[in-house]
Amino acid sequence: MKFTEKYSKAFQYLLPTPLSIAFILTLVTFLCAYLFTNENYQGEEVYLFKLLGYWEEGLWNKSLMVFAMQMMLMLVLGHILAVTPFISKIIKFITKFATSNAKAAALVTFSTILVALFNWGLGLIFGAIISRKIGEKALKEGMSLNYPLIGAAGYSCLMVWHGGISGSSTTKVAEEGHLSNLMQGILTEEKLALLPNSIPFSETVFSGMNIYACFAVLIILPGLMYFLGKRRVSTDLSILKYNSDSVEEQSNEPKGAEHFDTSILTTKTIGLIVLIYICYKISSQANLLQFGFITPNFINLTLFGLAILFHKNILAFLKATDQAIGGASGILIQFPLYFGIMGIMKSSGLVNLMSGFFVEIANETTFPIFTMISAGIVNIFVPSGGGQWAVQGPIIIQAAESLQVPFSKSIMALAYGDQLTNMLQPFWALPLLGITKLKAKDIIPYTLILMLTGSLIYLSALLLF
């Protein structure tokens, strides 16, 4: 494990914060656009200021700002749901079966992946909490436990999330008119008219290829972690002794309007109304089996209904919101910067140059593989599926259109690459590290193994289907 410890230190030493990386990428995009597209510019305005105008247009793009809000809510509402008493009971039930190091590793991996396929924010916090609870159980019962391995198992959800129903790219292309808006100014009007109005989940998340990939990770990854857990490596759990995160609730008698905030009937009524409406929306769909109703707004409404239903009262919901909102700060600040990058690339013609490069070196078979690899590399520097879709999506769609590769397969290739290198990029591990009290260097040796195994699974999916 010495190599991985050195790698972890080098990663932390060489890479600045994700926000700094976003600024650096913006400058690099400016330079590339100026150097490679300046010759084609015929306007009177100084080209550098023209590029700044493109950047500003992208920065405050209305449809993309809606996208940023949708992604923030997915994380926040998923977090709020993860800390409800209902989810806590599920976690408590699962931990009963964690009677050994190997069983604990397999259970955490399987349950976390399953939850993350529903929602990535929920899966991330669920994995962190269940890892922490198993660590506390081992400390209390004197069970030998490789705690970093359990932490890595809890983080495995970020290697499958983009192939689930809360994936950034898949949910956005399911919205009517999204592809046309995304490719406006890149494709000709004739080609824009040929784009599908939407790409439903039946062609992406619920395609045969992705179902195969999901079943494979649900079977292979827990088995792998069980095998690693068989190694008798016991770690010090003293970091959990004096770090109880439980906070006693105030038991003051509510007065006046406070009865509404503290009543269990309030949350149950609101939650049930929202969920009944959701059921009505689903039942009224004409093409139910295409899953066209699953969009970012539908997912967030479902998460809101479940979160408000399972919380004890309004005050408990608000307390959970206060805890969850901090995790969305990265999206709030970084997404507009990535939208600005996309604005430069699209309006300057840089997207056309990059997609043309892919068209020259790839064919129908190799393009999805190149897309997965490039998405994995981009994700190290753009640690957000939504931000990455904003930057890389137009390139992939244009190249796929030229090579006649199905858009759905190309989008899933991006999703696979994006989620794989989350096992290298510790940005999204921060909530888990804070809850478990582990460090990035503790879990990276095991997340590296998960990433290599996952690479083979997703590569086989792209080649077989």
Contacts in CASP RR format, 6 or more apart in sequence:
PFRMAT RR
TARGET T0000
AUTHOR 0000-0000-0000
METHOD contacts of the structure
MODEL  1
MKFTEKYSKAFQYLLPTPLSIAFILTLVTFLCAYLFTNENYQGEEVYLFK
LLGYWEEGLWNKSLMVFAMQMMLMLVLGHILAVTPFISKIIKFITKFATS
NAKAAALVTFSTILVALFNWGLGLIFGAIISRKIGEKALKEGMSLNYPLI
GAAGYSCLMVWHGGISGSSTTKVAEEGHLSNLMQGILTEEKLALLPNSIP
FSETVFSGMNIYACFAVLIILPGLMYFLGKRRVSTDLSILKYNSDSVEEQ
SNEPKGAEHFDTSILTTKTIGLIVLIYICYKISSQANLLQFGFITPNFIN
LTLFGLAILFHKNILAFLKATDQAIGGASGILIQFPLYFGIMGIMKSSGL
VNLMSGFFVEIANETTFPIFTMISAGIVNIFVPSGGGQWAVQGPIIIQAA
ESLQVPFSKSIMALAYGDQLTNMLQPFWALPLLGITKLKAKDIIPYTLIL
MLTGSLIYLSALLLF
1 445 0 8 1.000
4 441 0 8 1.000
4 444 0 8 1.000
4 445 0 8 1.000
4 448 0 8 1.000
5 441 0 8 1.000
5 445 0 8 1.000
7 444 0 8 1.000
7 448 0 8 1.000
8 440 0 8 1.000
8 441 0 8 1.000
8 444 0 8 1.000
9 441 0 8 1.000
11 424 0 8 1.000
11 426 0 8 1.000
11 440 0 8 1.000
11 444 0 8 1.000
12 426 0 8 1.000
12 440 0 8 1.000
12 441 0 8 1.000
15 21 0 8 1.000
16 24 0 8 1.000
18 330 0 8 1.000
18 334 0 8 1.000
18 383 0 8 1.000
18 427 0 8 1.000
19 330 0 8 1.000
19 333 0 8 1.000
19 334 0 8 1.000
21 381 0 8 1.000
21 382 0 8 1.000
22 334 0 8 1.000
22 337 0 8 1.000
22 338 0 8 1.000
22 382 0 8 1.000
23 337 0 8 1.000
25 337 0 8 1.000
25 338 0 8 1.000
25 341 0 8 1.000
25 381 0 8 1.000
25 382 0 8 1.000
26 55 0 8 1.000
26 337 0 8 1.000
26 340 0 8 1.000
26 341 0 8 1.000
29 341 0 8 1.000
29 344 0 8 1.000
29 345 0 8 1.000
29 350 0 8 1.000
30 51 0 8 1.000
30 55 0 8 1.000
30 344 0 8 1.000
32 350 0 8 1.000
33 51 0 8 1.000
33 54 0 8 1.000
33 344 0 8 1.000
33 345 0 8 1.000
33 348 0 8 1.000
33 349 0 8 1.000
33 350 0 8 1.000
34 47 0 8 1.000
34 48 0 8 1.000
34 51 0 8 1.000
36 350 0 8 1.000
36 353 0 8 1.000
37 348 0 8 1.000
37 349 0 8 1.000
37 350 0 8 1.000
37 353 0 8 1.000
38 47 0 8 1.000
40 349 0 8 1.000
41 47 0 8 1.000
41 50 0 8 1.000
43 50 0 8 1.000
51 344 0 8 1.000
51 348 0 8 1.000
54 340 0 8 1.000
54 343 0 8 1.000
54 344 0 8 1.000
54 346 0 8 1.000
54 347 0 8 1.000
54 348 0 8 1.000
55 340 0 8 1.000
55 341 0 8 1.000
55 343 0 8 1.000
55 344 0 8 1.000
56 340 0 8 1.000
57 340 0 8 1.000
57 343 0 8 1.000
57 347 0 8 1.000
58 64 0 8 1.000
58 339 0 8 1.000
58 340 0 8 1.000
58 342 0 8 1.000
58 343 0 8 1.000
58 344 0 8 1.000
59 336 0 8 1.000
59 337 0 8 1.000
59 339 0 8 1.000
59 340 0 8 1.000
60 336 0 8 1.000
60 339 0 8 1.000
61 339 0 8 1.000
61 340 0 8 1.000
61 342 0 8 1.000
61 343 0 8 1.000
63 181 0 8 1.000
64 335 0 8 1.000
64 339 0 8 1.000
64 342 0 8 1.000
64 390 0 8 1.000
65 336 0 8 1.000
65 339 0 8 1.000
67 172 0 8 1.000
67 296 0 8 1.000
67 335 0 8 1.000
67 386 0 8 1.000
67 390 0 8 1.000
68 331 0 8 1.000
68 332 0 8 1.000
68 335 0 8 1.000
68 336 0 8 1.000
68 339 0 8 1.000
70 171 0 8 1.000
70 296 0 8 1.000
70 297 0 8 1.000
70 300 0 8 1.000
71 168 0 8 1.000
71 296 0 8 1.000
71 331 0 8 1.000
71 335 0 8 1.000
71 384 0 8 1.000
71 386 0 8 1.000
72 328 0 8 1.000
72 331 0 8 1.000
72 332 0 8 1.000
73 300 0 8 1.000
73 303 0 8 1.000
74 119 0 8 1.000
74 120 0 8 1.000
74 121 0 8 1.000
74 166 0 8 1.000
74 296 0 8 1.000
74 299 0 8 1.000
74 300 0 8 1.000
74 303 0 8 1.000
75 120 0 8 1.000
75 121 0 8 1.000
75 124 0 8 1.000
75 324 0 8 1.000
75 327 0 8 1.000
75 328 0 8 1.000
75 331 0 8 1.000
76 321 0 8 1.000
76 324 0 8 1.000
76 325 0 8 1.000
76 327 0 8 1.000
76 328 0 8 1.000
77 119 0 8 1.000
77 300 0 8 1.000
77 303 0 8 1.000
77 304 0 8 1.000
77 307 0 8 1.000
77 324 0 8 1.000
78 119 0 8 1.000
78 121 0 8 1.000
78 122 0 8 1.000
78 123 0 8 1.000
78 125 0 8 1.000
78 303 0 8 1.000
78 307 0 8 1.000
78 324 0 8 1.000
79 121 0 8 1.000
79 122 0 8 1.000
79 124 0 8 1.000
79 125 0 8 1.000
79 320 0 8 1.000
79 323 0 8 1.000
79 324 0 8 1.000
79 327 0 8 1.000
79 431 0 8 1.000
80 303 0 8 1.000
80 307 0 8 1.000
80 311 0 8 1.000
80 317 0 8 1.000
80 320 0 8 1.000
80 321 0 8 1.000
80 324 0 8 1.000
81 87 0 8 1.000
81 119 0 8 1.000
81 122 0 8 1.000
81 303 0 8 1.000
81 306 0 8 1.000
81 307 0 8 1.000
81 310 0 8 1.000
82 121 0 8 1.000
82 122 0 8 1.000
82 123 0 8 1.000
82 124 0 8 1.000
82 125 0 8 1.000
82 126 0 8 1.000
82 129 0 8 1.000
83 125 0 8 1.000
83 129 0 8 1.000
83 320 0 8 1.000
83 323 0 8 1.000
83 324 0 8 1.000
84 307 0 8 1.000
84 310 0 8 1.000
84 311 0 8 1.000
84 320 0 8 1.000
85 310 0 8 1.000
85 311 0 8 1.000
85 312 0 8 1.000
86 310 0 8 1.000
87 122 0 8 1.000
87 126 0 8 1.000
87 310 0 8 1.000
88 129 0 8 1.000
91 126 0 8 1.000
91 129 0 8 1.000
91 130 0 8 1.000
91 133 0 8 1.000
92 133 0 8 1.000
94 107 0 8 1.000
94 111 0 8 1.000
94 130 0 8 1.000
95 130 0 8 1.000
95 133 0 8 1.000
95 134 0 8 1.000
95 137 0 8 1.000
97 103 0 8 1.000
97 107 0 8 1.000
98 104 0 8 1.000
98 107 0 8 1.000
98 108 0 8 1.000
98 134 0 8 1.000
98 137 0 8 1.000
99 143 0 8 1.000
100 143 0 8 1.000
101 143 0 8 1.000
101 144 0 8 1.000
101 145 0 8 1.000
101 146 0 8 1.000
101 149 0 8 1.000
101 229 0 8 1.000
101 230 0 8 1.000
101 232 0 8 1.000
101 233 0 8 1.000
101 234 0 8 1.000
102 226 0 8 1.000
102 227 0 8 1.000
102 229 0 8 1.000
102 230 0 8 1.000
103 226 0 8 1.000
104 134 0 8 1.000
104 138 0 8 1.000
104 145 0 8 1.000
104 150 0 8 1.000
104 153 0 8 1.000
105 146 0 8 1.000
105 149 0 8 1.000
105 150 0 8 1.000
105 153 0 8 1.000
105 222 0 8 1.000
105 225 0 8 1.000
105 226 0 8 1.000
105 228 0 8 1.000
105 229 0 8 1.000
106 153 0 8 1.000
106 222 0 8 1.000
106 223 0 8 1.000
106 225 0 8 1.000
106 226 0 8 1.000
107 222 0 8 1.000
108 127 0 8 1.000
108 130 0 8 1.000
108 131 0 8 1.000
108 134 0 8 1.000
108 150 0 8 1.000
108 151 0 8 1.000
108 153 0 8 1.000
108 154 0 8 1.000
108 156 0 8 1.000
108 225 0 8 1.000
109 153 0 8 1.000
109 154 0 8 1.000
109 156 0 8 1.000
109 221 0 8 1.000
109 222 0 8 1.000
109 223 0 8 1.000
109 225 0 8 1.000
110 218 0 8 1.000
110 221 0 8 1.000
110 222 0 8 1.000
111 126 0 8 1.000
111 127 0 8 1.000
111 130 0 8 1.000
112 123 0 8 1.000
112 126 0 8 1.000
112 127 0 8 1.000
112 130 0 8 1.000
112 153 0 8 1.000
112 154 0 8 1.000
112 156 0 8 1.000
112 157 0 8 1.000
113 156 0 8 1.000
113 157 0 8 1.000
113 160 0 8 1.000
113 217 0 8 1.000
113 218 0 8 1.000
113 221 0 8 1.000
113 222 0 8 1.000
114 218 0 8 1.000
115 122 0 8 1.000
115 123 0 8 1.000
115 126 0 8 1.000
115 127 0 8 1.000
115 157 0 8 1.000
116 122 0 8 1.000
116 123 0 8 1.000
116 124 0 8 1.000
116 126 0 8 1.000
116 157 0 8 1.000
116 158 0 8 1.000
116 160 0 8 1.000
116 161 0 8 1.000
116 164 0 8 1.000
117 160 0 8 1.000
117 161 0 8 1.000
117 163 0 8 1.000
117 164 0 8 1.000
117 165 0 8 1.000
117 214 0 8 1.000
118 164 0 8 1.000
118 165 0 8 1.000
118 166 0 8 1.000
119 165 0 8 1.000
119 166 0 8 1.000
119 299 0 8 1.000
119 303 0 8 1.000
120 157 0 8 1.000
120 158 0 8 1.000
120 161 0 8 1.000
120 162 0 8 1.000
120 164 0 8 1.000
120 166 0 8 1.000
120 167 0 8 1.000
121 161 0 8 1.000
121 166 0 8 1.000
122 303 0 8 1.000
123 157 0 8 1.000
123 161 0 8 1.000
124 155 0 8 1.000
124 157 0 8 1.000
124 158 0 8 1.000
124 428 0 8 1.000
124 431 0 8 1.000
124 432 0 8 1.000
125 324 0 8 1.000
125 431 0 8 1.000
125 435 0 8 1.000
126 157 0 8 1.000
127 151 0 8 1.000
127 153 0 8 1.000
127 154 0 8 1.000
127 155 0 8 1.000
127 157 0 8 1.000
127 432 0 8 1.000
128 154 0 8 1.000
128 431 0 8 1.000
128 432 0 8 1.000
128 434 0 8 1.000
128 435 0 8 1.000
128 436 0 8 1.000
129 435 0 8 1.000
130 154 0 8 1.000
131 150 0 8 1.000
131 151 0 8 1.000
131 153 0 8 1.000
131 154 0 8 1.000
131 432 0 8 1.000
131 435 0 8 1.000
131 436 0 8 1.000
132 240 0 8 1.000
132 435 0 8 1.000
132 436 0 8 1.000
132 437 0 8 1.000
134 145 0 8 1.000
134 150 0 8 1.000
135 145 0 8 1.000
135 147 0 8 1.000
135 150 0 8 1.000
135 237 0 8 1.000
135 240 0 8 1.000
136 240 0 8 1.000
137 143 0 8 1.000
138 144 0 8 1.000
138 145 0 8 1.000
138 147 0 8 1.000
138 237 0 8 1.000
139 237 0 8 1.000
139 240 0 8 1.000
139 241 0 8 1.000
144 232 0 8 1.000
144 234 0 8 1.000
145 234 0 8 1.000
145 235 0 8 1.000
145 237 0 8 1.000
146 228 0 8 1.000
146 229 0 8 1.000
146 231 0 8 1.000
146 233 0 8 1.000
146 234 0 8 1.000
146 235 0 8 1.000
147 235 0 8 1.000
147 237 0 8 1.000
147 436 0 8 1.000
147 438 0 8 1.000
147 442 0 8 1.000
148 235 0 8 1.000
148 438 0 8 1.000
148 442 0 8 1.000
148 443 0 8 1.000
148 445 0 8 1.000
148 446 0 8 1.000
149 225 0 8 1.000
149 228 0 8 1.000
149 229 0 8 1.000
149 233 0 8 1.000
149 446 0 8 1.000
151 432 0 8 1.000
151 436 0 8 1.000
151 438 0 8 1.000
151 442 0 8 1.000
151 443 0 8 1.000
151 446 0 8 1.000
152 225 0 8 1.000
152 443 0 8 1.000
152 445 0 8 1.000
152 446 0 8 1.000
152 447 0 8 1.000
152 450 0 8 1.000
153 225 0 8 1.000
153 446 0 8 1.000
154 432 0 8 1.000
155 423 0 8 1.000
155 429 0 8 1.000
155 432 0 8 1.000
155 443 0 8 1.000
155 447 0 8 1.000
156 221 0 8 1.000
156 225 0 8 1.000
156 447 0 8 1.000
156 450 0 8 1.000
158 419 0 8 1.000
158 422 0 8 1.000
158 423 0 8 1.000
158 428 0 8 1.000
158 429 0 8 1.000
159 217 0 8 1.000
159 419 0 8 1.000
159 420 0 8 1.000
159 422 0 8 1.000
159 423 0 8 1.000
159 450 0 8 1.000
159 451 0 8 1.000
159 454 0 8 1.000
160 214 0 8 1.000
160 217 0 8 1.000
160 419 0 8 1.000
161 167 0 8 1.000
161 419 0 8 1.000
162 168 0 8 1.000
162 169 0 8 1.000
162 170 0 8 1.000
162 385 0 8 1.000
162 415 0 8 1.000
162 416 0 8 1.000
162 417 0 8 1.000
162 418 0 8 1.000
162 419 0 8 1.000
163 170 0 8 1.000
163 204 0 8 1.000
163 205 0 8 1.000
163 210 0 8 1.000
163 213 0 8 1.000
163 214 0 8 1.000
163 412 0 8 1.000
163 415 0 8 1.000
163 416 0 8 1.000
163 419 0 8 1.000
164 170 0 8 1.000
164 205 0 8 1.000
164 210 0 8 1.000
164 214 0 8 1.000
165 171 0 8 1.000
165 201 0 8 1.000
165 205 0 8 1.000
165 294 0 8 1.000
165 299 0 8 1.000
166 299 0 8 1.000
167 205 0 8 1.000
167 385 0 8 1.000
167 415 0 8 1.000
168 384 0 8 1.000
168 385 0 8 1.000
168 386 0 8 1.000
168 387 0 8 1.000
168 388 0 8 1.000
168 389 0 8 1.000
169 385 0 8 1.000
169 386 0 8 1.000
169 389 0 8 1.000
169 393 0 8 1.000
169 411 0 8 1.000
169 414 0 8 1.000
169 415 0 8 1.000
169 418 0 8 1.000
170 199 0 8 1.000
170 201 0 8 1.000
170 204 0 8 1.000
170 205 0 8 1.000
170 411 0 8 1.000
170 412 0 8 1.000
170 415 0 8 1.000
171 294 0 8 1.000
171 295 0 8 1.000
171 296 0 8 1.000
171 299 0 8 1.000
172 178 0 8 1.000
172 296 0 8 1.000
172 386 0 8 1.000
172 389 0 8 1.000
173 179 0 8 1.000
173 198 0 8 1.000
173 199 0 8 1.000
173 204 0 8 1.000
173 407 0 8 1.000
173 411 0 8 1.000
174 198 0 8 1.000
174 199 0 8 1.000
174 200 0 8 1.000
174 201 0 8 1.000
174 204 0 8 1.000
174 291 0 8 1.000
174 292 0 8 1.000
174 294 0 8 1.000
174 295 0 8 1.000
175 198 0 8 1.000
175 295 0 8 1.000
175 296 0 8 1.000
176 197 0 8 1.000
176 198 0 8 1.000
177 197 0 8 1.000
177 198 0 8 1.000
178 198 0 8 1.000
179 195 0 8 1.000
179 196 0 8 1.000
179 197 0 8 1.000
179 198 0 8 1.000
179 199 0 8 1.000
179 397 0 8 1.000
179 407 0 8 1.000
180 192 0 8 1.000
180 195 0 8 1.000
180 197 0 8 1.000
182 393 0 8 1.000
182 394 0 8 1.000
182 397 0 8 1.000
183 191 0 8 1.000
183 192 0 8 1.000
183 195 0 8 1.000
183 394 0 8 1.000
183 397 0 8 1.000
183 398 0 8 1.000
184 192 0 8 1.000
185 346 0 8 1.000
185 347 0 8 1.000
186 346 0 8 1.000
186 349 0 8 1.000
186 351 0 8 1.000
186 352 0 8 1.000
186 394 0 8 1.000
186 398 0 8 1.000
187 195 0 8 1.000
187 398 0 8 1.000
187 401 0 8 1.000
191 401 0 8 1.000
195 401 0 8 1.000
196 407 0 8 1.000
198 292 0 8 1.000
199 407 0 8 1.000
199 408 0 8 1.000
199 411 0 8 1.000
200 287 0 8 1.000
200 290 0 8 1.000
200 291 0 8 1.000
200 292 0 8 1.000
200 294 0 8 1.000
201 290 0 8 1.000
201 291 0 8 1.000
201 292 0 8 1.000
201 294 0 8 1.000
202 289 0 8 1.000
202 290 0 8 1.000
202 291 0 8 1.000
202 292 0 8 1.000
203 406 0 8 1.000
203 408 0 8 1.000
204 210 0 8 1.000
204 408 0 8 1.000
204 411 0 8 1.000
204 412 0 8 1.000
204 415 0 8 1.000
205 291 0 8 1.000
205 294 0 8 1.000
206 291 0 8 1.000
207 408 0 8 1.000
207 412 0 8 1.000
207 465 0 8 1.000
208 465 0 8 1.000
209 409 0 8 1.000
209 412 0 8 1.000
209 461 0 8 1.000
209 462 0 8 1.000
209 464 0 8 1.000
209 465 0 8 1.000
210 412 0 8 1.000
210 461 0 8 1.000
212 461 0 8 1.000
212 464 0 8 1.000
212 465 0 8 1.000
213 416 0 8 1.000
213 457 0 8 1.000
213 458 0 8 1.000
213 461 0 8 1.000
216 457 0 8 1.000
216 460 0 8 1.000
216 461 0 8 1.000
217 454 0 8 1.000
217 457 0 8 1.000
220 453 0 8 1.000
220 454 0 8 1.000
220 457 0 8 1.000
221 450 0 8 1.000
221 453 0 8 1.000
221 454 0 8 1.000
224 449 0 8 1.000
224 450 0 8 1.000
224 453 0 8 1.000
225 446 0 8 1.000
225 450 0 8 1.000
228 446 0 8 1.000
228 449 0 8 1.000
239 437 0 8 1.000
239 438 0 8 1.000
240 437 0 8 1.000
243 437 0 8 1.000
245 435 0 8 1.000
254 261 0 8 1.000
254 262 0 8 1.000
260 266 0 8 1.000
260 314 0 8 1.000
261 313 0 8 1.000
261 314 0 8 1.000
261 315 0 8 1.000
262 313 0 8 1.000
262 314 0 8 1.000
262 315 0 8 1.000
263 313 0 8 1.000
264 312 0 8 1.000
264 313 0 8 1.000
266 313 0 8 1.000
266 314 0 8 1.000
267 308 0 8 1.000
267 309 0 8 1.000
267 311 0 8 1.000
267 312 0 8 1.000
267 313 0 8 1.000
267 314 0 8 1.000
267 316 0 8 1.000
267 317 0 8 1.000
268 309 0 8 1.000
270 305 0 8 1.000
270 308 0 8 1.000
270 309 0 8 1.000
271 305 0 8 1.000
271 306 0 8 1.000
271 308 0 8 1.000
271 309 0 8 1.000
272 309 0 8 1.000
274 301 0 8 1.000
274 304 0 8 1.000
274 305 0 8 1.000
274 308 0 8 1.000
274 309 0 8 1.000
275 302 0 8 1.000
275 305 0 8 1.000
275 306 0 8 1.000
275 309 0 8 1.000
278 298 0 8 1.000
278 301 0 8 1.000
278 302 0 8 1.000
278 305 0 8 1.000
281 293 0 8 1.000
281 298 0 8 1.000
282 288 0 8 1.000
282 293 0 8 1.000
285 292 0 8 1.000
285 293 0 8 1.000
307 317 0 8 1.000
307 320 0 8 1.000
308 317 0 8 1.000
311 317 0 8 1.000
311 320 0 8 1.000
327 430 0 8 1.000
327 431 0 8 1.000
330 384 0 8 1.000
331 384 0 8 1.000
334 384 0 8 1.000
334 387 0 8 1.000
335 384 0 8 1.000
335 386 0 8 1.000
335 387 0 8 1.000
335 390 0 8 1.000
338 382 0 8 1.000
338 384 0 8 1.000
338 386 0 8 1.000
338 387 0 8 1.000
338 388 0 8 1.000
338 390 0 8 1.000
338 391 0 8 1.000
339 387 0 8 1.000
339 390 0 8 1.000
341 390 0 8 1.000
341 391 0 8 1.000
342 390 0 8 1.000
342 391 0 8 1.000
342 394 0 8 1.000
344 350 0 8 1.000
345 351 0 8 1.000
345 354 0 8 1.000
345 391 0 8 1.000
345 394 0 8 1.000
345 395 0 8 1.000
346 394 0 8 1.000
351 394 0 8 1.000
351 395 0 8 1.000
351 398 0 8 1.000
352 398 0 8 1.000
354 395 0 8 1.000
355 394 0 8 1.000
355 395 0 8 1.000
355 396 0 8 1.000
355 398 0 8 1.000
355 399 0 8 1.000
355 402 0 8 1.000
356 398 0 8 1.000
356 399 0 8 1.000
356 402 0 8 1.000
358 367 0 8 1.000
358 370 0 8 1.000
358 371 0 8 1.000
358 395 0 8 1.000
358 399 0 8 1.000
358 403 0 8 1.000
359 399 0 8 1.000
359 402 0 8 1.000
359 403 0 8 1.000
361 370 0 8 1.000
362 370 0 8 1.000
362 399 0 8 1.000
362 403 0 8 1.000
363 403 0 8 1.000
364 403 0 8 1.000
364 404 0 8 1.000
364 405 0 8 1.000
367 399 0 8 1.000
367 400 0 8 1.000
367 403 0 8 1.000
367 405 0 8 1.000
367 410 0 8 1.000
367 413 0 8 1.000
368 405 0 8 1.000
368 409 0 8 1.000
368 410 0 8 1.000
368 412 0 8 1.000
368 413 0 8 1.000
368 462 0 8 1.000
369 413 0 8 1.000
369 459 0 8 1.000
369 462 0 8 1.000
369 463 0 8 1.000
371 396 0 8 1.000
371 410 0 8 1.000
371 413 0 8 1.000
371 414 0 8 1.000
371 417 0 8 1.000
372 413 0 8 1.000
372 414 0 8 1.000
372 416 0 8 1.000
372 417 0 8 1.000
372 420 0 8 1.000
372 458 0 8 1.000
372 459 0 8 1.000
372 462 0 8 1.000
373 417 0 8 1.000
374 392 0 8 1.000
375 388 0 8 1.000
375 392 0 8 1.000
375 413 0 8 1.000
375 414 0 8 1.000
375 415 0 8 1.000
375 416 0 8 1.000
375 417 0 8 1.000
375 418 0 8 1.000
376 417 0 8 1.000
376 418 0 8 1.000
376 420 0 8 1.000
376 421 0 8 1.000
377 421 0 8 1.000
378 388 0 8 1.000
378 391 0 8 1.000
378 392 0 8 1.000
378 418 0 8 1.000
379 385 0 8 1.000
379 388 0 8 1.000
379 417 0 8 1.000
379 418 0 8 1.000
379 419 0 8 1.000
379 420 0 8 1.000
379 421 0 8 1.000
379 422 0 8 1.000
379 425 0 8 1.000
380 421 0 8 1.000
380 424 0 8 1.000
380 425 0 8 1.000
382 388 0 8 1.000
382 391 0 8 1.000
383 422 0 8 1.000
383 425 0 8 1.000
383 427 0 8 1.000
383 428 0 8 1.000
385 418 0 8 1.000
388 414 0 8 1.000
388 418 0 8 1.000
389 414 0 8 1.000
392 414 0 8 1.000
393 414 0 8 1.000
396 410 0 8 1.000
396 411 0 8 1.000
396 413 0 8 1.000
396 414 0 8 1.000
397 407 0 8 1.000
397 410 0 8 1.000
399 405 0 8 1.000
399 410 0 8 1.000
400 406 0 8 1.000
400 407 0 8 1.000
400 410 0 8 1.000
401 407 0 8 1.000
409 462 0 8 1.000
409 465 0 8 1.000
412 462 0 8 1.000
413 462 0 8 1.000
416 458 0 8 1.000
416 461 0 8 1.000
416 462 0 8 1.000
417 458 0 8 1.000
420 451 0 8 1.000
420 454 0 8 1.000
420 455 0 8 1.000
420 458 0 8 1.000
421 451 0 8 1.000
422 428 0 8 1.000
423 447 0 8 1.000
423 448 0 8 1.000
423 450 0 8 1.000
423 451 0 8 1.000
424 444 0 8 1.000
424 447 0 8 1.000
424 448 0 8 1.000
424 451 0 8 1.000
426 433 0 8 1.000
426 440 0 8 1.000
426 444 0 8 1.000
429 440 0 8 1.000
429 443 0 8 1.000
432 438 0 8 1.000
433 439 0 8 1.000
433 440 0 8 1.000
433 443 0 8 1.000
END
